[in-house]
């Protein structure tokens, strides 16, 4: 039996890509990985390829941090902010447009009939913590949350549940937790929490989002450590915090909505038991696990990381990158496709 038999022959695409269009990305992904995909995103092309950067236009400019072009001189201390002060987020428009392309590619046979359309979304916490000055985060978060929930409802009205997979990306949640543990310095109040207790507040917010997902729609989570300037905001010590969060999310979801999958990143340099050891404490039941073992242009390293994960992980797992590839050159995406296809051949 192959050492790789513990790996399920599935590849998860995190979301973003440097391709020029959704059709171009979805066509390329299915060409290389057709038999290994169960869901496919639209590549988050165009203004979405830098994660939430395009969302600052939805928020009151006088409350945006200076680093993102905020204008505090326009602030009125007596103003009461309402939903009208936060613009529609636009994720629903993008998803509905890309789903039309997805359906056309399915109808033409480019995308196999059993693949779902994957919509990747930030959380309200992430967008608000990412852009808004700390003292107004608690004011703006429920307003942005309502806008995002409205978009989620509209996505589900236009895309059949049997065709839809929704993924929430959690970089700011992981950063808040690392900041609270003293591992991430935050002199400019960019990562730190604006509520307490931190973990409970995060899980309560995730639970609210879970409650917006209709029965039959797949739900997944990307436990992200970022890749701004091709680096993590802090290197994870091990998979300990990732396992802790995965367990908390899945256990919270039991009375709300099934979690179909959870993704965890794996730094390129980590192929050691110390990093993967905490996976032995994973208790996520039937939730699928995807590990970010594949790094572009590093097939040998990918195999080492796979073997290290196999030694520690108590359940089978699929393969993915550690983050989206929207800020990488297209050659990196092509390398990811090639390595994924090559290493999965070992299971046949």
Buried (B, 14 or more C-beta within 10 A) or exposed (E): EEEBEBBBBBBBBBBBBBBEBBBBBBBBBBEBBBEBBBBBBBBBBBEBBEBBEBBBEBBBBBBBBEEEEBEEEEBEEEEEBEEEBBBBBBBBEBBBEBBEBBBEBBEEEBBBEEBBBBBBBBBBBBBBBBBBBBEBBEBBBEBBBEBBBBBBEBBBEEBEBEBBBBBBBBBBBBBBBBBBEEBBEBEEBBBBBBBEEBBEBBBEBBBBBBEBBBEEBBBBBBBBBBBEEEEBBBEBBBBBBBBBBBBBBBBBBEEBBBBBBBBBBBBBEBBEEEBBBBBEEBEBEEBBBBBBBBBBEBBEBBBBBBEBBBEBBEBEBBBBBBBBBBBBEBEBBBBBBBBBBEBBEBEE
